[in-house]
Amino acid sequence: MPPASSVAERAPDPDVPVDASISLASTGGRRGDSIFRLVALAAGLLVLVVLAGIAFATTRQAWPAFSAEGIGFLTSSDWDPNNGKFGALAFIWGTLLSSAIALVIGVPISIGIALYTNEMAPRRLRRPVTYVIDLLAAIPSVVYGLWGVLVLAPNILPVYDSINSAVGDVPGLSWLFGGKASGRSFMTAGLILAIMIIPIVTSLSREVIATVPRSQREAAYGMGATRWEMIRSAVLPWSRGGIVGATMLGLGRAMGETIAVALVIGSNAQITTHLFSPGDSMAGVIANQWGESSGTYSAALIGLGVVLFAVTILVNVIARRVVRHFDERLKVA
Protein backbone atom coordinates (compact mmCIF):
# COMPACT_ATOMS: atom_id res chain seq x y z
CA MET A 1 0.00 0.00 0.00
CA PRO A 2 1.56 3.40 -0.98
CA PRO A 3 2.32 5.87 1.78
CA ALA A 4 -0.20 8.59 2.53
CA SER A 5 2.23 11.35 1.54
CA SER A 6 2.55 10.08 -2.06
CA VAL A 7 -1.21 9.75 -2.34
CA ALA A 8 -1.61 13.32 -1.12
CA GLU A 9 0.96 14.57 -3.67
CA ARG A 10 -0.93 12.93 -6.52
CA ALA A 11 -4.31 14.13 -5.38
CA PRO A 12 -5.74 17.08 -7.36
CA ASP A 13 -6.16 20.45 -5.74
CA PRO A 14 -9.75 20.56 -4.47
CA ASP A 15 -9.89 24.31 -5.11
CA VAL A 16 -9.07 24.00 -8.85
CA PRO A 17 -11.29 21.88 -11.07
CA VAL A 18 -9.43 19.31 -13.17
CA ASP A 19 -10.95 20.55 -16.44
CA ALA A 20 -9.99 24.14 -15.61
CA SER A 21 -6.35 23.28 -14.93
CA ILE A 22 -6.07 21.36 -18.21
CA SER A 23 -7.70 24.28 -20.05
CA LEU A 24 -5.27 26.79 -18.54
CA ALA A 25 -2.25 24.63 -19.48
CA SER A 26 -3.43 24.15 -23.07
CA THR A 27 -4.23 27.88 -23.41
CA GLY A 28 -0.74 28.81 -22.21
CA GLY A 29 0.81 26.31 -24.62
CA ARG A 30 -1.15 27.68 -27.56
CA ARG A 31 -0.16 31.23 -26.64
CA GLY A 32 3.51 30.23 -26.50
CA ASP A 33 3.25 28.49 -29.88
CA SER A 34 1.65 31.57 -31.38
CA ILE A 35 4.36 33.86 -30.04
CA PHE A 36 7.10 31.55 -31.29
CA ARG A 37 5.45 31.34 -34.71
CA LEU A 38 5.28 35.13 -34.97
CA VAL A 39 8.93 35.53 -33.90
CA ALA A 40 10.08 32.94 -36.43
CA LEU A 41 7.99 34.56 -39.17
CA ALA A 42 9.41 37.99 -38.32
CA ALA A 43 12.97 36.63 -38.48
CA GLY A 44 12.35 35.07 -41.88
CA LEU A 45 10.72 38.20 -43.25
CA LEU A 46 13.58 40.31 -41.89
CA VAL A 47 16.05 38.34 -44.02
CA LEU A 48 13.91 38.92 -47.11
CA VAL A 49 13.59 42.62 -46.31
CA VAL A 50 17.36 42.96 -45.92
CA LEU A 51 17.99 41.18 -49.23
CA ALA A 52 15.39 43.30 -50.99
CA GLY A 53 16.89 46.45 -49.48
CA ILE A 54 20.38 45.53 -50.66
CA ALA A 55 19.11 44.75 -54.15
CA PHE A 56 17.10 47.98 -54.38
CA ALA A 57 19.85 50.26 -53.02
CA THR A 58 22.63 48.83 -55.18
CA THR A 59 20.48 48.76 -58.32
CA ARG A 60 19.49 52.39 -57.80
CA GLN A 61 23.15 53.40 -57.39
CA ALA A 62 24.12 51.41 -60.48
CA TRP A 63 21.27 52.67 -62.63
CA PRO A 64 23.28 55.42 -64.42
CA ALA A 65 25.62 52.74 -65.80
CA PHE A 66 22.76 50.38 -66.66
CA SER A 67 20.86 53.12 -68.49
CA ALA A 68 23.96 54.30 -70.36
CA GLU A 69 25.10 50.84 -71.52
CA GLY A 70 21.82 48.97 -71.70
CA ILE A 71 22.15 45.26 -72.40
CA GLY A 72 25.69 45.96 -73.54
CA PHE A 73 26.70 46.07 -69.90
CA LEU A 74 26.29 42.28 -69.86
CA THR A 75 27.17 41.41 -73.46
CA SER A 76 30.19 43.65 -74.08
CA SER A 77 33.74 43.03 -72.89
CA ASP A 78 34.94 46.55 -73.64
CA TRP A 79 35.84 48.08 -70.25
CA ASP A 80 37.37 51.50 -70.88
CA PRO A 81 36.55 54.00 -68.10
CA ASN A 82 38.54 56.77 -69.80
CA ASN A 83 36.16 56.67 -72.77
CA GLY A 84 33.05 55.90 -70.74
CA LYS A 85 32.66 52.30 -71.92
CA PHE A 86 31.65 49.69 -69.38
CA GLY A 87 31.20 46.10 -70.54
CA ALA A 88 31.23 43.50 -67.80
CA LEU A 89 31.31 40.29 -69.87
CA ALA A 90 35.06 39.71 -69.42
CA PHE A 91 34.72 39.98 -65.63
CA ILE A 92 31.68 37.69 -65.60
CA TRP A 93 33.67 35.17 -67.62
CA GLY A 94 36.66 35.43 -65.28
CA THR A 95 34.47 34.91 -62.23
CA LEU A 96 32.80 31.82 -63.69
CA LEU A 97 36.03 30.33 -65.05
CA SER A 98 38.06 30.71 -61.86
CA SER A 99 35.14 29.37 -59.79
CA ALA A 100 34.77 26.38 -62.11
CA ILE A 101 38.47 25.58 -61.74
CA ALA A 102 38.06 25.77 -57.96
CA LEU A 103 35.16 23.29 -58.06
CA VAL A 104 36.95 20.85 -60.36
CA ILE A 105 39.97 20.78 -58.04
CA GLY A 106 38.43 21.36 -54.62
CA VAL A 107 35.25 19.28 -54.62
CA PRO A 108 36.85 15.83 -55.28
CA ILE A 109 39.48 16.56 -52.61
CA SER A 110 36.79 17.66 -50.16
CA ILE A 111 34.65 14.57 -50.74
CA GLY A 112 37.73 12.36 -50.42
CA ILE A 113 38.65 13.96 -47.09
CA ALA A 114 35.08 13.63 -45.83
CA LEU A 115 34.92 9.95 -46.79
CA TYR A 116 38.33 9.27 -45.27
CA THR A 117 37.53 10.89 -41.93
CA ASN A 118 34.10 9.23 -41.69
CA GLU A 119 34.70 5.80 -43.17
CA MET A 120 38.38 4.88 -43.24
CA ALA A 121 40.55 6.94 -40.88
CA PRO A 122 41.61 5.41 -37.55
CA ARG A 123 39.90 7.00 -34.60
CA ARG A 124 43.12 8.64 -33.39
CA LEU A 125 43.53 10.46 -36.73
CA ARG A 126 39.96 11.66 -37.29
CA ARG A 127 40.05 14.53 -34.83
CA PRO A 128 43.47 15.95 -35.92
CA VAL A 129 42.48 15.82 -39.60
CA THR A 130 39.18 17.54 -38.80
CA TYR A 131 40.94 20.26 -36.79
CA VAL A 132 43.41 20.97 -39.60
CA ILE A 133 40.64 21.26 -42.19
CA ASP A 134 38.61 23.54 -39.92
CA LEU A 135 41.67 25.73 -39.33
CA LEU A 136 41.88 26.43 -43.06
CA ALA A 137 38.54 28.21 -42.80
CA ALA A 138 39.92 30.53 -40.10
CA ILE A 139 42.77 31.88 -42.25
CA PRO A 140 41.95 35.38 -43.59
CA SER A 141 41.52 35.58 -47.34
CA VAL A 142 44.20 38.26 -47.65
CA VAL A 143 46.72 35.76 -46.27
CA TYR A 144 45.77 33.30 -49.00
CA GLY A 145 46.15 36.07 -51.55
CA LEU A 146 49.57 37.16 -50.30
CA TRP A 147 50.79 33.58 -50.22
CA GLY A 148 49.47 33.11 -53.73
CA VAL A 149 51.09 36.19 -55.24
CA LEU A 150 54.41 35.93 -53.35
CA VAL A 151 54.97 32.17 -53.23
CA LEU A 152 52.61 30.20 -55.45
CA ALA A 153 52.58 32.38 -58.58
CA PRO A 154 56.39 32.59 -59.07
CA ASN A 155 57.02 28.95 -58.25
CA ILE A 156 54.19 27.46 -60.31
CA LEU A 157 55.08 29.35 -63.50
CA PRO A 158 57.69 26.72 -64.55
CA VAL A 159 54.99 24.07 -64.15
CA TYR A 160 52.68 26.06 -66.41
CA ASP A 161 55.47 26.45 -68.97
CA SER A 162 56.16 22.71 -68.92
CA ILE A 163 52.49 21.85 -69.46
CA ASN A 164 52.27 24.46 -72.20
CA SER A 165 55.30 23.01 -73.98
CA ALA A 166 53.99 19.45 -73.67
CA VAL A 167 50.36 19.84 -74.73
CA GLY A 168 50.06 23.44 -75.93
CA ASP A 169 49.96 22.36 -79.59
CA VAL A 170 47.66 19.34 -79.15
CA PRO A 171 44.23 19.97 -80.74
CA GLY A 172 41.63 20.49 -78.05
CA LEU A 173 44.12 20.79 -75.21
CA SER A 174 45.60 23.91 -76.80
CA TRP A 175 42.30 25.67 -76.02
CA LEU A 176 42.98 25.19 -72.33
CA PHE A 177 46.76 25.13 -71.97
CA GLY A 178 47.96 27.14 -74.96
CA GLY A 179 48.97 30.79 -75.10
CA LYS A 180 51.59 32.61 -73.05
CA ALA A 181 51.66 31.38 -69.45
CA SER A 182 51.65 33.73 -66.48
CA GLY A 183 52.00 33.00 -62.77
CA ARG A 184 49.08 35.33 -62.04
CA SER A 185 46.33 33.69 -64.05
CA PHE A 186 42.91 32.04 -64.01
CA MET A 187 44.50 28.77 -62.92
CA THR A 188 46.34 30.32 -59.99
CA ALA A 189 43.17 32.04 -58.86
CA GLY A 190 41.32 28.73 -59.19
CA LEU A 191 43.93 26.94 -57.09
CA ILE A 192 43.67 29.53 -54.32
CA LEU A 193 39.87 29.36 -54.41
CA ALA A 194 40.00 25.56 -54.30
CA ILE A 195 42.01 25.71 -51.08
CA MET A 196 39.57 28.23 -49.64
CA ILE A 197 36.41 26.22 -50.38
CA ILE A 198 37.78 22.87 -49.20
CA PRO A 199 36.90 23.52 -45.50
CA ILE A 200 33.30 24.45 -46.35
CA VAL A 201 32.60 21.55 -48.70
CA THR A 202 34.46 19.07 -46.48
CA SER A 203 32.66 20.05 -43.28
CA LEU A 204 29.19 19.93 -44.83
CA SER A 205 29.90 16.69 -46.69
CA ARG A 206 31.27 15.10 -43.55
CA GLU A 207 28.12 15.97 -41.61
CA VAL A 208 25.89 14.60 -44.37
CA ILE A 209 27.86 11.36 -44.67
CA ALA A 210 27.63 10.90 -40.90
CA THR A 211 23.82 10.73 -41.19
CA VAL A 212 23.89 7.58 -43.34
CA PRO A 213 22.11 4.86 -41.31
CA ARG A 214 24.38 2.18 -39.95
CA SER A 215 21.92 -0.43 -41.20
CA GLN A 216 22.65 0.55 -44.81
CA ARG A 217 26.37 0.02 -44.33
CA GLU A 218 25.82 -3.33 -42.63
CA ALA A 219 23.39 -4.42 -45.35
CA ALA A 220 26.00 -3.68 -48.02
CA TYR A 221 28.65 -5.61 -46.11
CA GLY A 222 26.16 -8.44 -45.59
CA MET A 223 25.77 -8.71 -49.38
CA GLY A 224 29.52 -9.22 -49.68
CA ALA A 225 30.46 -5.68 -50.73
CA THR A 226 33.96 -4.34 -50.26
CA ARG A 227 34.48 -1.04 -48.47
CA TRP A 228 34.57 0.90 -51.74
CA GLU A 229 31.46 -0.91 -53.00
CA MET A 230 29.71 -0.10 -49.72
CA ILE A 231 30.61 3.58 -50.10
CA ARG A 232 29.50 3.63 -53.74
CA SER A 233 26.22 1.81 -53.24
CA ALA A 234 25.15 2.91 -49.74
CA VAL A 235 26.94 6.06 -48.60
CA LEU A 236 27.14 8.19 -51.74
CA PRO A 237 23.51 7.72 -52.93
CA TRP A 238 22.22 8.68 -49.49
CA SER A 239 24.55 11.72 -49.25
CA ARG A 240 24.28 12.90 -52.84
CA GLY A 241 21.80 15.70 -52.23
CA GLY A 242 23.77 17.12 -49.30
CA ILE A 243 27.05 16.91 -51.21
CA VAL A 244 25.49 18.80 -54.13
CA GLY A 245 24.25 21.47 -51.73
CA ALA A 246 27.71 21.74 -50.15
CA THR A 247 29.22 22.09 -53.62
CA MET A 248 26.83 24.91 -54.51
CA LEU A 249 27.68 26.73 -51.28
CA GLY A 250 31.36 26.35 -52.13
CA LEU A 251 30.63 27.79 -55.58
CA GLY A 252 28.95 30.80 -54.00
CA ARG A 253 31.97 31.28 -51.74
CA ALA A 254 34.33 31.08 -54.71
CA MET A 255 32.40 33.57 -56.83
CA GLY A 256 32.21 36.12 -54.03
CA GLU A 257 35.86 36.02 -52.99
CA THR A 258 37.55 39.37 -53.50
CA ILE A 259 41.01 40.10 -52.09
CA ALA A 260 42.66 36.75 -52.71
CA VAL A 261 41.45 36.62 -56.32
CA ALA A 262 42.32 40.27 -56.96
CA LEU A 263 45.93 39.58 -55.98
CA VAL A 264 46.52 36.47 -58.08
CA ILE A 265 44.26 36.57 -61.16
CA GLY A 266 46.32 39.13 -63.09
CA SER A 267 43.93 42.07 -63.57
CA ASN A 268 43.54 41.72 -67.33
CA ALA A 269 40.07 42.17 -68.83
CA GLN A 270 39.99 39.49 -71.52
CA ILE A 271 37.84 36.54 -72.53
CA THR A 272 40.00 33.50 -73.22
CA THR A 273 39.90 29.76 -72.67
CA HIS A 274 43.63 29.64 -71.85
CA LEU A 275 43.78 28.76 -68.18
CA PHE A 276 47.34 30.00 -67.74
CA SER A 277 46.53 33.50 -69.03
CA PRO A 278 45.80 36.49 -66.76
CA GLY A 279 42.23 37.71 -66.37
CA ASP A 280 39.96 39.44 -63.89
CA SER A 281 36.78 38.84 -61.90
CA MET A 282 33.84 40.99 -60.85
CA ALA A 283 34.83 41.10 -57.20
CA GLY A 284 38.50 41.65 -58.07
CA VAL A 285 37.89 44.61 -60.38
CA ILE A 286 35.65 46.26 -57.78
CA ALA A 287 38.38 45.98 -55.16
CA ASN A 288 41.14 47.20 -57.48
CA GLN A 289 39.36 50.12 -59.15
CA TRP A 290 36.91 51.48 -56.61
CA GLY A 291 39.36 53.96 -55.10
CA GLU A 292 39.87 55.79 -58.39
CA SER A 293 36.26 55.79 -59.59
CA SER A 294 33.57 58.46 -59.61
CA GLY A 295 30.26 59.21 -61.32
CA THR A 296 29.26 56.65 -63.94
CA TYR A 297 32.49 54.77 -63.31
CA SER A 298 31.42 54.13 -59.69
CA ALA A 299 27.93 53.23 -60.88
CA ALA A 300 29.43 50.63 -63.25
CA LEU A 301 31.43 49.06 -60.44
CA ILE A 302 28.30 48.93 -58.29
CA GLY A 303 26.57 47.37 -61.29
CA LEU A 304 29.17 44.60 -61.21
CA GLY A 305 28.20 44.04 -57.58
CA VAL A 306 24.53 43.83 -58.59
CA VAL A 307 25.33 41.23 -61.25
CA LEU A 308 27.42 39.24 -58.78
CA PHE A 309 24.61 39.43 -56.22
CA ALA A 310 22.10 38.17 -58.79
CA VAL A 311 24.36 35.31 -59.88
CA THR A 312 24.91 34.27 -56.25
CA ILE A 313 21.16 34.25 -55.59
CA LEU A 314 20.64 32.21 -58.77
CA VAL A 315 23.26 29.68 -57.67
CA ASN A 316 21.58 29.26 -54.30
CA VAL A 317 18.16 28.81 -55.91
CA ILE A 318 19.57 26.16 -58.25
CA ALA A 319 21.23 24.46 -55.27
CA ARG A 320 17.91 24.28 -53.45
CA ARG A 321 16.17 22.78 -56.47
CA VAL A 322 18.94 20.23 -57.06
CA VAL A 323 18.96 19.15 -53.41
CA ARG A 324 15.15 18.84 -53.43
CA HIS A 325 15.34 16.78 -56.62
CA PHE A 326 17.82 14.32 -55.09
CA ASP A 327 15.78 14.11 -51.88
CA GLU A 328 12.65 13.24 -53.86
CA ARG A 329 14.51 10.59 -55.84
CA LEU A 330 15.86 9.11 -52.62
CA LYS A 331 12.36 8.91 -51.15
CA VAL A 332 11.05 7.18 -54.25
CA ALA A 333 13.94 4.73 -54.20
N, C-alpha and C positions, 0 to 999 in steps of 0.2 A: 504494500500500500504506500503511495507516495506521501512524503511529508506534507504537513499542512501549509508550510511556507511556500512550497512550489505551486500548490493548488491555488493559493491566494495570488501568486504572481501571474498565473495564467488567467485568472478570473477577470472578466471585463469590468470596466469602471461602471458602477451602477448609475452614476450621474450622466454618462454619455451614452446614448443609444448606439448599438452596434452599427446600424445602417448609417447613422450620421457620421460616425468616425470614418467609415469606408468612403462615404461621399466626400468628406473633407480631404482625405488623402488623395483620391482620384482627381479632385478639382485642383489641388496644388500641383500634382504631376502634370496635368494638362496645361496649367499656366506656365510651368517651367519649360515644357516642350514648345509652347508657343513663343516664349521669349527666346529660347535657343534658335528656333527656326528663323525668327526675325533677325537675330544677330548674324547668323550664317548667311542669310539672304543679303543683308547689308554689306557684309564683307565681300561677297561675290560681286555685287553691283559696284562696289567701290573700285575693284580691279578693272571692271569694264569702263567705268567713268575715267579712271586714270589713263587707260589705253586710248580711249576716245579723245581725251584732252591732249595727249601727246601727239596723236595723229593730226588733230585739228590745228594745234599751234604750229607744228613744224610745216604742215602743208601751207598754211597761210604765209609763213615766213618765206617759203620757197616759191610761192606763186609767181613773183616777177620772172624767175628763170623759167618756170613751166610755161607761162604765157608767151615769153619771148621765143623759146625754142619749139614749143609744141611737142608733137610726137618725136621730133628729132632729138629731144633730150635723151630718149631711150634707144633710138635707132642709129644715132650718129656716134662715131668715135673721135670726132674732131674736138679736142679740148684745148682751146686757145684763149685764155682769159684776156690777153692783150688786145685781141680783136673781137672780144665779146662773143665767142663761140663756145658753147658748153654742150658737148656730147658725152654721155656717161657710158656708152656701150663698152668701151675698152675696160673701164673699171668694173663694170658688172661681170664681164668675161673673166677678168683677173680674180675677182672674188670667188666665182663659181669654180674656176680651174684649180686654184690653190686649195679650196675646201674639198674638192673631189680627190685631189692627191692625198690630203690628210685622211680622208675616209678610207681610201684604198690601202694606205699603209697602216693607219692606226686601228681600224676596226678589227682586222684579223688578229693583230697582236693583243688587243683588249680581250677579245673572246677567248683566245688561247690562255691568257693569264687567268681569266675568270674560271675557265674549266680546270686549269691546273690547281688553283687554290681550293676549289670546291670538290674536285673528284679525284685528284691524283697526288697532291702534295702531302708529305708527312705532316702530322699534327704540329710538330715543333717548327715547321717552316711556314705554315699558313699565316700566322700572325705577323712575323717579320716581313713577308712579302706584301701583305695587306698594308702594313704601316708605310712601307717604301712607296707603294703606289699612291696612297693617300697623301703622302708628303709632296708628291709632284704637283698636286692641286693647290698646295699652299705657296708655291713659288710665284712671285709676282711676274706678270707677263713681260715687264721691261727687262727682267733678268734673262728670260728666254731670248728676248730680242738682242740684248747685248752679247750674250753667248753666241747667238747665231751669226751676228755680223762680225764679231772679233775672232771667233774660233772656228765655227763651222764653215762659214762661207769661204775663207781662204784655203782651208785644208781640204774641202770637198771639191774644189775646182779641178784638181788633177784627175779625180774620179770622173767628173763630167767630161773632161777632155778625152779620157780613155774610152768611155762609152761612145762618145761622139765619133771617135776615130774607128771604132769597131763596127758600129751599126748605123752610122750617120748617112751612109749611102745606100742602105738596104731599102727597097721599096716598102712603104708602109711604116717601117720603123723610123725612117727619115723624117716623117711628119712629127714625131714625138721627140726624137733625140738629135735632129739635125740642127743646122744653124750655129752661130757663134755662142759658145758656152760662157756663162758668167756665174761667179760665186753667189751673187745676189740675184735670185731668179725665182720663177714660179716653184721650181722643185725645192729650193731651200726653204721658201715660205711654207710649202706643204709639209716638209719634214718637221719644221718647228711646230706647226699646227697639229701634226699627228702626235707629237710628244705631249702637247697641251690637252688634247682631248682624250688621251688614253686613261687618265684617272676617272673621268666622268663615265665613259663607256664601260670601263672595267667594273667600277663600283656598282652601277645599275645592273649590269649583266650578272655580276656575282650574286646580287640579291635575288634576281629572278631565278637563276639556276638553283639557288638554295630552296626555292619553294616547290621544286619537283618532288612529288610524293615518293617516299621510300619504297612503296609497293611497286611503283613502275620500274624502278631500278632492279628490285629483286625479281620481278616477273621476267625482265630481259635476261638476267643471269640464269634464271630457272629454265629458259628456253635454250640455254647453251651459248649465249652471246658473249663475245669478248668485251673488254672494257670499252674499246672504241665503238663496237657495234651497239653497246648499251647507250653510250653517249649519243650516237647518231640516231638511234631509233626511239629512245625514251626521253633523254634530257633535252636535246635540241628542238624537237617538235613542240614540247611543252613550253619551252622558253622563247620560242621564235618571236612571238609578238612583243615581249618585253625587250628582247635584243634589238628589234627593229626600232622600237621607241627610243632606246638608249642611243642608237646610231643617229637618229634624227636630232636628238638633243645635242649630240656631239657636233653634228653638222651646223646647227644654229650657233653653237659656241665658236666654231671655226670661222663662220661667215662674219661674226661680229667682232672678232679680235682686231685690235687696232695697232698698238705700239709695236708688238713683236713683228707683225707683218710689215708695218711701215719701215722697219729697220732693215729687213732682209729681202724684200721682194724686188727692189731695184728702182722703183719710182720712174717707170717708163710706160707711158700710155700707148700700148699697142695691143692688137689682137693677133695672136699667133698660137699655133699648136706646139711650138718648140718649148719643151718643159725647162730647158736650161737657159732660156732667154729671160731678161729682166721684164717686169711688168708692173702693175699697180692694182690696188683694190679700192673699193669704195671707202672703207674705214681708213685705209692708209692715206689716201689723198686728202681726206678731211683733216686728219691729224697734221699732215705735212704743210698744207696750204692755207689753213684757216687763219693763221696769224697775219698773213699778208693780203687778206681778202677784204672787200667792201662792196656795198651796193648789190648789183646783180651777181657778182662773183660770189659773195657770201650766200645769196639766195640759191645759187647753183650747188654750192657745197651742202647747204641744208637739204636741197632736193635729193642729193645722193643719200643723205640720212633717211629721207622719207622712203626712197626706193629700197634701201637696206631693211628698214623697218617692215615694209610690206612683204619683202621676200622672206624675212624671218617668220612673220605671222603665217605666210603661206606654207612654209616648211613645217611649222607646228601643226597646222590644220591637216596637212597630208599625213604627218606622223600619227595623229589621232585616228584618222580613217584607216590607215594601214594596220595599226594595232587592233582596232575594232574588227577589221576583216579577219585577222589571224585568230582573234578570240572566238569569233563566230565559227570559223572552220574547226577550231579545236573542240567546241561544244558539239558540233555535228558529228565529228569523229568519235 
